[in-house]
Amino acid sequence: MRFVMMFLLSLLVNDSSLTNRLNILVIDNDEHGSTGLLPFLLVQIPSDLHTVAAPLCFLQIFIVHSYGAVEYLTLAIMSYNCYVAVCDPLRYKTRMTSKTVAVLVALTWFYPCFMMVALLSWASPLQLCGSFINKLYCDAYLVVKLSCSDTTGLNIYELIATFSTIIGTLVSILYTYMKIFLVCSSGSQQTRQKAVSTCSPPHLASILNFSIGASFEILQSRFDVNNMPNVLRIFLSLYFLMVPPLVSPLMYGLKMSKIRFACKNLTSNLRPFLHP
């Protein structure tokens, strides 16, 4: 996964013709969710006793939960980028400047990090009456359930933070696509083809793919899944953290003709070294 991201990143950095605004947002499609899982998992696999220290558990919660929020906010910014490109193309360069993109990307990280710091500042002092979590990785709701004290306020805060992020981003994405649809319905066939080929397939597929994984994650945390087969439960947990970060860069990268052309050039240049 990291190799795929670094490969696409190297193409975008080394070829100035590829560094448009949408590509910058694709790079921001973070992979740190899998980073919050794999190191812990690799340490745990050889051991018969699967334990994790409390500070590392809270660190994993911070990484995994912020990953979900950053991903949704990134998808919302990408939909806005498509909206400006299709609905206001003449002012695209003045509206989506490097400064604007930098501010938007910074906000996608600042808001989740702020919300998670507040959550962990509230949850970490809690005294726990248990130490077992039936999951591959630490989860905020499951850790809070182990508390000896009343955690109603903390649970309400977590629910509000989660669903306000999800619903807010999905509403903004729906609004931008409604605007794009209205422009395309009254525009030329060339405009419709540009909108469909540039924005819709990879972006909508990413939204659907990640929403499926996020739904699995929320349902697993909030409902009793002990009767579910272990293999299925493990698959659903890994889907959220592994599949979207791997599939999204491929969908966006291979959809862009410039990146496909750059990939072909790179592989053709490497062929003499691979097959001397």
Beta strands, then each sheet from edge to edge (+ up, - down):
end
